[in-house]
Amino acid sequence: MKTDLSKILAISGQSGLYLYISQARNGAIVEALSDKKRSSVSLSSKITSLADISIYTDEEVKLQEVFVNMHEVLGDADAPSSKASADELKAFFEKALPAYDRDRFYVSHMKKVVDWYNNLKKYASLDFVDLDAETEEAAE
């Protein structure tokens, strides 16, 4: 099954990734990808869809494209751990996204991206729904 990054959420203050299930009165109902436990998240939490995240390069590159590049570099291997050294993470992103902006794409961001990649690889799929094609179909 293809992964729709618009329904995969990162929630500030909580580790892991979550699948959007439904709207709730005071927020959203989400399901943790790792253990499938459902919970309610309040509107005061910072909730971000992975489809809305871009990485700074010469222009902005959508996170989905970054994941595809990472998969091409890694094959079936996992991405480096978020506990890896800063030099190791920078070297990895030199291969996966050579044009990344060294002044605005920090090591802390790299750690999140490799964690998200490994979570998607383990609990979902790295085969993504093509958001551009869906947008075009909806426009017709």
mmCIF file of the C-alpha atoms, coordinates in Angstrom:
data_MODEL
# 
_entry.id   MODEL 
# 
loop_
_atom_site.group_PDB 
_atom_site.id 
_atom_site.type_symbol 
_atom_site.label_atom_id 
_atom_site.label_alt_id 
_atom_site.label_comp_id 
_atom_site.label_asym_id 
_atom_site.label_entity_id 
_atom_site.label_seq_id 
_atom_site.pdbx_PDB_ins_code 
_atom_site.Cartn_x 
_atom_site.Cartn_y 
_atom_site.Cartn_z 
_atom_site.occupancy 
_atom_site.B_iso_or_equiv 
_atom_site.pdbx_formal_charge 
_atom_site.auth_seq_id 
_atom_site.auth_comp_id 
_atom_site.auth_asym_id 
_atom_site.auth_atom_id 
_atom_site.pdbx_PDB_model_num 
ATOM 1   C CA . MET A 1 1   ? 0.000   0.000  0.000   1.00 0.00 ? 1   MET A CA 1 
ATOM 2   C CA . LYS A 1 2   ? 1.253   3.481  -0.836  1.00 0.00 ? 2   LYS A CA 1 
ATOM 3   C CA . THR A 1 3   ? 2.029   5.971  1.905   1.00 0.00 ? 3   THR A CA 1 
ATOM 4   C CA . ASP A 1 4   ? 0.198   9.299  1.774   1.00 0.00 ? 4   ASP A CA 1 
ATOM 5   C CA . LEU A 1 5   ? 2.505   11.795 3.482   1.00 0.00 ? 5   LEU A CA 1 
ATOM 6   C CA . SER A 1 6   ? -0.371  14.265 3.834   1.00 0.00 ? 6   SER A CA 1 
ATOM 7   C CA . LYS A 1 7   ? -1.867  11.882 6.446   1.00 0.00 ? 7   LYS A CA 1 
ATOM 8   C CA . ILE A 1 8   ? 1.408   11.165 8.274   1.00 0.00 ? 8   ILE A CA 1 
ATOM 9   C CA . LEU A 1 9   ? 1.930   13.616 11.120  1.00 0.00 ? 9   LEU A CA 1 
ATOM 10  C CA . ALA A 1 10  ? 4.803   14.775 13.282  1.00 0.00 ? 10  ALA A CA 1 
ATOM 11  C CA . ILE A 1 11  ? 3.612   16.119 16.624  1.00 0.00 ? 11  ILE A CA 1 
ATOM 12  C CA . SER A 1 12  ? 5.872   18.388 18.640  1.00 0.00 ? 12  SER A CA 1 
ATOM 13  C CA . GLY A 1 13  ? 6.791   16.987 22.028  1.00 0.00 ? 13  GLY A CA 1 
ATOM 14  C CA . GLN A 1 14  ? 6.023   13.409 20.954  1.00 0.00 ? 14  GLN A CA 1 
ATOM 15  C CA . SER A 1 15  ? 8.411   10.951 19.377  1.00 0.00 ? 15  SER A CA 1 
ATOM 16  C CA . GLY A 1 16  ? 7.549   8.937  16.306  1.00 0.00 ? 16  GLY A CA 1 
ATOM 17  C CA . LEU A 1 17  ? 5.079   9.490  13.510  1.00 0.00 ? 17  LEU A CA 1 
ATOM 18  C CA . TYR A 1 18  ? 1.306   9.358  13.576  1.00 0.00 ? 18  TYR A CA 1 
ATOM 19  C CA . LEU A 1 19  ? -1.420  8.556  11.076  1.00 0.00 ? 19  LEU A CA 1 
ATOM 20  C CA . TYR A 1 20  ? -4.312  11.027 10.951  1.00 0.00 ? 20  TYR A CA 1 
ATOM 21  C CA . ILE A 1 21  ? -7.542  9.146  11.629  1.00 0.00 ? 21  ILE A CA 1 
ATOM 22  C CA . SER A 1 22  ? -10.259 11.731 12.197  1.00 0.00 ? 22  SER A CA 1 
ATOM 23  C CA . GLN A 1 23  ? -11.177 15.189 13.385  1.00 0.00 ? 23  GLN A CA 1 
ATOM 24  C CA . ALA A 1 24  ? -12.110 15.393 17.076  1.00 0.00 ? 24  ALA A CA 1 
ATOM 25  C CA . ARG A 1 25  ? -14.002 18.098 18.938  1.00 0.00 ? 25  ARG A CA 1 
ATOM 26  C CA . ASN A 1 26  ? -10.826 19.575 20.449  1.00 0.00 ? 26  ASN A CA 1 
ATOM 27  C CA . GLY A 1 27  ? -8.208  18.399 17.959  1.00 0.00 ? 27  GLY A CA 1 
ATOM 28  C CA . ALA A 1 28  ? -7.502  15.210 16.058  1.00 0.00 ? 28  ALA A CA 1 
ATOM 29  C CA . ILE A 1 29  ? -7.557  11.452 16.549  1.00 0.00 ? 29  ILE A CA 1 
ATOM 30  C CA . VAL A 1 30  ? -4.212  9.930  15.542  1.00 0.00 ? 30  VAL A CA 1 
ATOM 31  C CA . GLU A 1 31  ? -2.688  6.452  15.503  1.00 0.00 ? 31  GLU A CA 1 
ATOM 32  C CA . ALA A 1 32  ? 0.984   5.861  16.284  1.00 0.00 ? 32  ALA A CA 1 
ATOM 33  C CA . LEU A 1 33  ? 2.687   4.113  13.355  1.00 0.00 ? 33  LEU A CA 1 
ATOM 34  C CA . SER A 1 34  ? 4.887   2.105  15.704  1.00 0.00 ? 34  SER A CA 1 
ATOM 35  C CA . ASP A 1 35  ? 2.328   0.461  18.004  1.00 0.00 ? 35  ASP A CA 1 
ATOM 36  C CA . LYS A 1 36  ? -1.030  1.347  16.371  1.00 0.00 ? 36  LYS A CA 1 
ATOM 37  C CA . LYS A 1 37  ? -2.305  2.946  19.608  1.00 0.00 ? 37  LYS A CA 1 
ATOM 38  C CA . ARG A 1 38  ? -4.862  5.663  19.027  1.00 0.00 ? 38  ARG A CA 1 
ATOM 39  C CA . SER A 1 39  ? -4.937  8.897  20.974  1.00 0.00 ? 39  SER A CA 1 
ATOM 40  C CA . SER A 1 40  ? -6.407  12.358 20.863  1.00 0.00 ? 40  SER A CA 1 
ATOM 41  C CA . VAL A 1 41  ? -4.164  15.338 20.174  1.00 0.00 ? 41  VAL A CA 1 
ATOM 42  C CA . SER A 1 42  ? -5.307  18.804 21.196  1.00 0.00 ? 42  SER A CA 1 
ATOM 43  C CA . LEU A 1 43  ? -5.365  21.799 18.877  1.00 0.00 ? 43  LEU A CA 1 
ATOM 44  C CA . SER A 1 44  ? -2.729  23.468 21.048  1.00 0.00 ? 44  SER A CA 1 
ATOM 45  C CA . SER A 1 45  ? -0.140  20.862 19.946  1.00 0.00 ? 45  SER A CA 1 
ATOM 46  C CA . LYS A 1 46  ? 1.970   21.712 16.938  1.00 0.00 ? 46  LYS A CA 1 
ATOM 47  C CA . ILE A 1 47  ? 0.920   19.143 14.349  1.00 0.00 ? 47  ILE A CA 1 
ATOM 48  C CA . THR A 1 48  ? 2.704   19.041 11.001  1.00 0.00 ? 48  THR A CA 1 
ATOM 49  C CA . SER A 1 49  ? 1.922   16.871 7.998   1.00 0.00 ? 49  SER A CA 1 
ATOM 50  C CA . LEU A 1 50  ? 5.069   15.441 6.402   1.00 0.00 ? 50  LEU A CA 1 
ATOM 51  C CA . ALA A 1 51  ? 3.704   16.535 3.013   1.00 0.00 ? 51  ALA A CA 1 
ATOM 52  C CA . ASP A 1 52  ? 3.995   20.162 4.161   1.00 0.00 ? 52  ASP A CA 1 
ATOM 53  C CA . ILE A 1 53  ? 7.695   19.940 5.033   1.00 0.00 ? 53  ILE A CA 1 
ATOM 54  C CA . SER A 1 54  ? 10.408  21.055 2.628   1.00 0.00 ? 54  SER A CA 1 
ATOM 55  C CA . ILE A 1 55  ? 14.188  21.007 2.874   1.00 0.00 ? 55  ILE A CA 1 
ATOM 56  C CA . TYR A 1 56  ? 16.209  24.072 1.956   1.00 0.00 ? 56  TYR A CA 1 
ATOM 57  C CA . THR A 1 57  ? 18.347  23.717 -1.184  1.00 0.00 ? 57  THR A CA 1 
ATOM 58  C CA . ASP A 1 58  ? 18.777  26.246 -3.994  1.00 0.00 ? 58  ASP A CA 1 
ATOM 59  C CA . GLU A 1 59  ? 14.981  26.106 -3.911  1.00 0.00 ? 59  GLU A CA 1 
ATOM 60  C CA . GLU A 1 60  ? 12.802  24.140 -1.500  1.00 0.00 ? 60  GLU A CA 1 
ATOM 61  C CA . VAL A 1 61  ? 12.568  20.366 -2.013  1.00 0.00 ? 61  VAL A CA 1 
ATOM 62  C CA . LYS A 1 62  ? 9.530   18.501 -0.672  1.00 0.00 ? 62  LYS A CA 1 
ATOM 63  C CA . LEU A 1 63  ? 10.262  15.900 1.990   1.00 0.00 ? 63  LEU A CA 1 
ATOM 64  C CA . GLN A 1 64  ? 8.768   13.169 -0.212  1.00 0.00 ? 64  GLN A CA 1 
ATOM 65  C CA . GLU A 1 65  ? 11.417  13.859 -2.855  1.00 0.00 ? 65  GLU A CA 1 
ATOM 66  C CA . VAL A 1 66  ? 14.127  13.789 -0.165  1.00 0.00 ? 66  VAL A CA 1 
ATOM 67  C CA . PHE A 1 67  ? 12.868  10.368 1.010   1.00 0.00 ? 67  PHE A CA 1 
ATOM 68  C CA . VAL A 1 68  ? 12.945  9.072  -2.582  1.00 0.00 ? 68  VAL A CA 1 
ATOM 69  C CA . ASN A 1 69  ? 16.539  10.324 -2.970  1.00 0.00 ? 69  ASN A CA 1 
ATOM 70  C CA . MET A 1 70  ? 17.491  8.721  0.351   1.00 0.00 ? 70  MET A CA 1 
ATOM 71  C CA . HIS A 1 71  ? 15.974  5.415  -0.781  1.00 0.00 ? 71  HIS A CA 1 
ATOM 72  C CA . GLU A 1 72  ? 17.951  5.558  -4.037  1.00 0.00 ? 72  GLU A CA 1 
ATOM 73  C CA . VAL A 1 73  ? 21.191  6.071  -2.091  1.00 0.00 ? 73  VAL A CA 1 
ATOM 74  C CA . LEU A 1 74  ? 20.434  3.488  0.626   1.00 0.00 ? 74  LEU A CA 1 
ATOM 75  C CA . GLY A 1 75  ? 18.623  0.766  -1.276  1.00 0.00 ? 75  GLY A CA 1 
ATOM 76  C CA . ASP A 1 76  ? 17.148  -1.571 1.349   1.00 0.00 ? 76  ASP A CA 1 
ATOM 77  C CA . ALA A 1 77  ? 19.482  -0.390 4.128   1.00 0.00 ? 77  ALA A CA 1 
ATOM 78  C CA . ASP A 1 78  ? 18.352  1.830  6.989   1.00 0.00 ? 78  ASP A CA 1 
ATOM 79  C CA . ALA A 1 79  ? 19.350  5.472  7.115   1.00 0.00 ? 79  ALA A CA 1 
ATOM 80  C CA . PRO A 1 80  ? 22.064  6.389  9.618   1.00 0.00 ? 80  PRO A CA 1 
ATOM 81  C CA . SER A 1 81  ? 20.795  6.575  13.184  1.00 0.00 ? 81  SER A CA 1 
ATOM 82  C CA . SER A 1 82  ? 19.827  9.961  14.581  1.00 0.00 ? 82  SER A CA 1 
ATOM 83  C CA . LYS A 1 83  ? 22.491  9.217  17.193  1.00 0.00 ? 83  LYS A CA 1 
ATOM 84  C CA . ALA A 1 84  ? 25.181  9.162  14.476  1.00 0.00 ? 84  ALA A CA 1 
ATOM 85  C CA . SER A 1 85  ? 27.848  11.841 14.502  1.00 0.00 ? 85  SER A CA 1 
ATOM 86  C CA . ALA A 1 86  ? 27.171  15.188 12.848  1.00 0.00 ? 86  ALA A CA 1 
ATOM 87  C CA . ASP A 1 87  ? 29.892  14.454 10.285  1.00 0.00 ? 87  ASP A CA 1 
ATOM 88  C CA . GLU A 1 88  ? 28.301  11.123 9.371   1.00 0.00 ? 88  GLU A CA 1 
ATOM 89  C CA . LEU A 1 89  ? 24.870  12.727 8.901   1.00 0.00 ? 89  LEU A CA 1 
ATOM 90  C CA . LYS A 1 90  ? 26.316  15.554 6.810   1.00 0.00 ? 90  LYS A CA 1 
ATOM 91  C CA . ALA A 1 91  ? 28.208  13.044 4.640   1.00 0.00 ? 91  ALA A CA 1 
ATOM 92  C CA . PHE A 1 92  ? 25.011  11.054 4.113   1.00 0.00 ? 92  PHE A CA 1 
ATOM 93  C CA . PHE A 1 93  ? 23.012  14.134 3.069   1.00 0.00 ? 93  PHE A CA 1 
ATOM 94  C CA . GLU A 1 94  ? 25.882  15.132 0.731   1.00 0.00 ? 94  GLU A CA 1 
ATOM 95  C CA . LYS A 1 95  ? 25.014  11.946 -1.200  1.00 0.00 ? 95  LYS A CA 1 
ATOM 96  C CA . ALA A 1 96  ? 21.216  12.014 -0.835  1.00 0.00 ? 96  ALA A CA 1 
ATOM 97  C CA . LEU A 1 97  ? 20.670  15.758 -1.299  1.00 0.00 ? 97  LEU A CA 1 
ATOM 98  C CA . PRO A 1 98  ? 23.910  17.332 -2.540  1.00 0.00 ? 98  PRO A CA 1 
ATOM 99  C CA . ALA A 1 99  ? 22.443  20.829 -2.950  1.00 0.00 ? 99  ALA A CA 1 
ATOM 100 C CA . TYR A 1 100 ? 21.135  21.138 0.619   1.00 0.00 ? 100 TYR A CA 1 
ATOM 101 C CA . ASP A 1 101 ? 21.615  24.576 2.170   1.00 0.00 ? 101 ASP A CA 1 
ATOM 102 C CA . ARG A 1 102 ? 24.420  24.210 4.725   1.00 0.00 ? 102 ARG A CA 1 
ATOM 103 C CA . ASP A 1 103 ? 23.344  27.419 6.493   1.00 0.00 ? 103 ASP A CA 1 
ATOM 104 C CA . ARG A 1 104 ? 19.660  26.543 7.013   1.00 0.00 ? 104 ARG A CA 1 
ATOM 105 C CA . PHE A 1 105 ? 19.442  22.712 7.096   1.00 0.00 ? 105 PHE A CA 1 
ATOM 106 C CA . TYR A 1 106 ? 20.886  21.943 10.531  1.00 0.00 ? 106 TYR A CA 1 
ATOM 107 C CA . VAL A 1 107 ? 22.086  18.645 11.998  1.00 0.00 ? 107 VAL A CA 1 
ATOM 108 C CA . SER A 1 108 ? 19.003  18.673 14.270  1.00 0.00 ? 108 SER A CA 1 
ATOM 109 C CA . HIS A 1 109 ? 16.842  18.692 11.112  1.00 0.00 ? 109 HIS A CA 1 
ATOM 110 C CA . MET A 1 110 ? 18.899  15.872 9.613   1.00 0.00 ? 110 MET A CA 1 
ATOM 111 C CA . LYS A 1 111 ? 18.293  13.776 12.729  1.00 0.00 ? 111 LYS A CA 1 
ATOM 112 C CA . LYS A 1 112 ? 14.523  14.223 12.401  1.00 0.00 ? 112 LYS A CA 1 
ATOM 113 C CA . VAL A 1 113 ? 14.574  13.345 8.696   1.00 0.00 ? 113 VAL A CA 1 
ATOM 114 C CA . VAL A 1 114 ? 16.565  10.115 9.190   1.00 0.00 ? 114 VAL A CA 1 
ATOM 115 C CA . ASP A 1 115 ? 14.295  9.135  12.111  1.00 0.00 ? 115 ASP A CA 1 
ATOM 116 C CA . TRP A 1 116 ? 11.193  9.766  9.994   1.00 0.00 ? 116 TRP A CA 1 
ATOM 117 C CA . TYR A 1 117 ? 12.691  7.823  7.072   1.00 0.00 ? 117 TYR A CA 1 
ATOM 118 C CA . ASN A 1 118 ? 13.496  4.826  9.280   1.00 0.00 ? 118 ASN A CA 1 
ATOM 119 C CA . ASN A 1 119 ? 10.017  4.938  10.866  1.00 0.00 ? 119 ASN A CA 1 
ATOM 120 C CA . LEU A 1 120 ? 8.325   5.027  7.457   1.00 0.00 ? 120 LEU A CA 1 
ATOM 121 C CA . LYS A 1 121 ? 10.533  2.207  6.210   1.00 0.00 ? 121 LYS A CA 1 
ATOM 122 C CA . LYS A 1 122 ? 9.737   0.061  9.247   1.00 0.00 ? 122 LYS A CA 1 
ATOM 123 C CA . TYR A 1 123 ? 6.044   0.799  9.852   1.00 0.00 ? 123 TYR A CA 1 
ATOM 124 C CA . ALA A 1 124 ? 4.614   2.070  6.556   1.00 0.00 ? 124 ALA A CA 1 
ATOM 125 C CA . SER A 1 125 ? 6.015   2.124  3.031   1.00 0.00 ? 125 SER A CA 1 
ATOM 126 C CA . LEU A 1 126 ? 8.540   4.124  1.052   1.00 0.00 ? 126 LEU A CA 1 
ATOM 127 C CA . ASP A 1 127 ? 6.212   3.847  -1.951  1.00 0.00 ? 127 ASP A CA 1 
ATOM 128 C CA . PHE A 1 128 ? 4.454   7.206  -1.850  1.00 0.00 ? 128 PHE A CA 1 
ATOM 129 C CA . VAL A 1 129 ? 1.157   8.455  -3.217  1.00 0.00 ? 129 VAL A CA 1 
ATOM 130 C CA . ASP A 1 130 ? 1.952   10.958 -5.965  1.00 0.00 ? 130 ASP A CA 1 
ATOM 131 C CA . LEU A 1 131 ? 0.550   14.178 -4.528  1.00 0.00 ? 131 LEU A CA 1 
ATOM 132 C CA . ASP A 1 132 ? 1.028   16.118 -7.765  1.00 0.00 ? 132 ASP A CA 1 
ATOM 133 C CA . ALA A 1 133 ? -1.043  13.607 -9.752  1.00 0.00 ? 133 ALA A CA 1 
ATOM 134 C CA . GLU A 1 134 ? -3.840  13.724 -7.147  1.00 0.00 ? 134 GLU A CA 1 
ATOM 135 C CA . THR A 1 135 ? -3.883  17.527 -7.268  1.00 0.00 ? 135 THR A CA 1 
ATOM 136 C CA . GLU A 1 136 ? -4.135  17.469 -11.065 1.00 0.00 ? 136 GLU A CA 1 
ATOM 137 C CA . GLU A 1 137 ? -6.981  14.907 -10.986 1.00 0.00 ? 137 GLU A CA 1 
ATOM 138 C CA . ALA A 1 138 ? -8.902  17.000 -8.449  1.00 0.00 ? 138 ALA A CA 1 
ATOM 139 C CA . ALA A 1 139 ? -8.496  20.093 -10.639 1.00 0.00 ? 139 ALA A CA 1 
ATOM 140 C CA . GLU A 1 140 ? -10.055 18.312 -13.629 1.00 0.00 ? 140 GLU A CA 1 
# 
